[in-house]
């Protein structure tokens, strides 16, 4: 059975291969979330109690990073269920677009006050 430190290091080295999405910086990037989750679990000694769980998590991450499902099940269309392309979806989900939506959510009086 592998040690908890060994599993922890394997998972972190695997997460280093995960591409960083610069448009979702500041806590919204999935790699950042996973790294924080694994670090917290290691600090709380959750690796000690269930090695099999973390081995399964490692294998699942490995499949995601290696694009096993993407390569196994090729898509014929380049659009999503919304009808948008991948680039358009990334643009809509970026931090910049979310900031614009938050500005639009202001009430009429809030927008008047912020103009001063």
Backbone torsions as a table, in degrees:
resi	resn	phi	psi	omega
1	UNK	NA	138.1	-177.2
2	UNK	-77.4	152.8	178.7
3	UNK	-77.1	160.3	-179.5
4	UNK	-66.0	-36.1	178.4
5	UNK	-66.1	-36.7	178.7
6	UNK	-66.2	-43.7	178.3
7	UNK	-64.3	-43.1	179.6
8	UNK	-58.6	-46.8	-179.7
9	UNK	-66.0	-38.1	178.0
10	UNK	-62.6	-44.2	-179.4
11	UNK	-66.0	-43.2	179.2
12	UNK	-64.1	-39.1	178.3
13	UNK	-66.9	-33.3	176.7
14	UNK	-69.2	-40.0	179.6
15	UNK	-67.3	-24.0	176.3
16	UNK	-65.8	-24.2	178.7
17	UNK	-79.4	-16.6	-178.0
18	UNK	-68.2	130.5	-179.1
19	UNK	-69.3	141.2	179.8
20	UNK	-90.4	130.3	178.2
21	UNK	-95.2	103.7	-176.4
22	UNK	-65.9	-24.3	-179.0
23	UNK	-74.4	-10.5	-179.4
24	UNK	-120.6	34.6	179.7
25	UNK	-68.6	159.4	177.2
26	UNK	90.5	36.2	175.5
27	UNK	97.8	-4.0	-178.8
28	UNK	-101.2	-6.3	-179.5
29	UNK	-79.3	134.6	-176.3
30	UNK	-65.2	-37.2	177.7
31	UNK	-61.6	-44.1	179.3
32	UNK	-62.5	-42.6	178.7
33	UNK	-62.6	-47.7	-178.9
34	UNK	-63.3	-41.4	179.3
35	UNK	-62.8	-43.7	177.7
36	UNK	-64.1	-39.7	179.3
37	UNK	-62.7	-45.5	-179.4
38	UNK	-67.1	-42.4	178.5
39	UNK	-62.0	-42.9	178.5
40	UNK	-64.4	-42.6	179.4
41	UNK	-63.5	-37.8	179.5
42	UNK	-68.5	-41.0	179.2
43	UNK	-65.2	-30.2	180.0
44	UNK	-90.9	11.1	178.4
45	UNK	58.3	33.9	177.6
46	UNK	-77.6	-15.6	177.7
47	UNK	-73.5	-27.9	-177.2
48	UNK	-68.3	-36.2	-170.2
49	UNK	-81.8	-31.9	-172.4
50	UNK	-140.6	82.8	-179.5
51	UNK	-65.9	-37.6	-177.2
52	UNK	-63.8	-40.4	178.6
53	UNK	-59.0	-47.1	-176.9
54	UNK	-71.7	-30.1	173.2
55	UNK	-64.6	-41.7	177.7
56	UNK	-65.6	-38.3	177.0
57	UNK	-63.2	-39.8	178.4
58	UNK	-62.3	-46.0	-179.7
59	UNK	-64.2	-39.0	178.8
60	UNK	-65.5	-43.0	177.4
61	UNK	-63.4	-38.7	179.5
62	UNK	-62.4	-41.2	177.6
63	UNK	-63.8	-40.6	178.9
64	UNK	-65.2	-46.5	-176.4
65	UNK	-68.0	-34.9	179.6
66	UNK	-84.4	2.4	179.2
67	UNK	56.3	40.5	-179.2
68	UNK	-57.8	-46.9	-177.3
69	UNK	-72.0	-35.9	178.3
70	UNK	-64.0	-40.8	-179.9
71	UNK	-75.2	-32.2	-178.4
72	UNK	-75.4	-39.4	-176.9
73	UNK	-116.6	81.8	-179.4
74	UNK	-66.5	143.9	178.6
75	UNK	-100.7	143.3	179.4
76	UNK	-89.5	-23.5	180.0
77	UNK	-108.7	153.6	179.4
78	UNK	-103.0	15.8	179.7
79	UNK	-110.3	161.3	178.3
80	UNK	-95.3	-174.1	178.4
81	UNK	-64.3	-23.7	179.3
82	UNK	-81.7	-12.2	-176.7
83	UNK	92.4	0.2	179.5
84	UNK	-92.6	152.4	175.1
85	UNK	-78.7	171.4	-179.8
86	UNK	-62.3	-39.7	179.4
87	UNK	-64.6	-40.9	179.3
88	UNK	-67.2	-38.6	176.7
89	UNK	-63.4	-42.8	178.3
90	UNK	-62.3	-39.1	178.7
91	UNK	-64.9	-43.7	-179.2
92	UNK	-65.8	-35.6	-176.5
93	UNK	-89.6	2.5	-177.9
94	UNK	-72.7	162.2	178.2
95	UNK	-61.3	-36.3	-178.8
96	UNK	-61.8	-43.5	178.8
97	UNK	-66.2	-38.6	178.2
98	UNK	-65.0	-38.0	176.9
99	UNK	-63.1	-40.5	178.3
100	UNK	-64.2	-39.1	177.6
101	UNK	-65.4	-39.6	178.9
102	UNK	-65.1	-34.8	177.1
103	UNK	-66.8	-39.4	-179.3
104	UNK	-70.5	-23.2	-178.3
105	UNK	-74.6	-12.2	-179.8
106	UNK	-63.8	143.9	177.2
107	UNK	-72.4	171.2	-178.9
108	UNK	-59.2	-44.5	-178.1
109	UNK	-70.1	-36.4	177.1
110	UNK	-64.1	-40.0	179.2
111	UNK	-69.1	-33.2	176.0
112	UNK	-66.9	-41.8	-179.5
113	UNK	-67.0	-37.9	-178.2
114	UNK	-72.1	-16.6	178.1
115	UNK	-74.0	-21.2	-178.4
116	UNK	-68.5	NA	NA
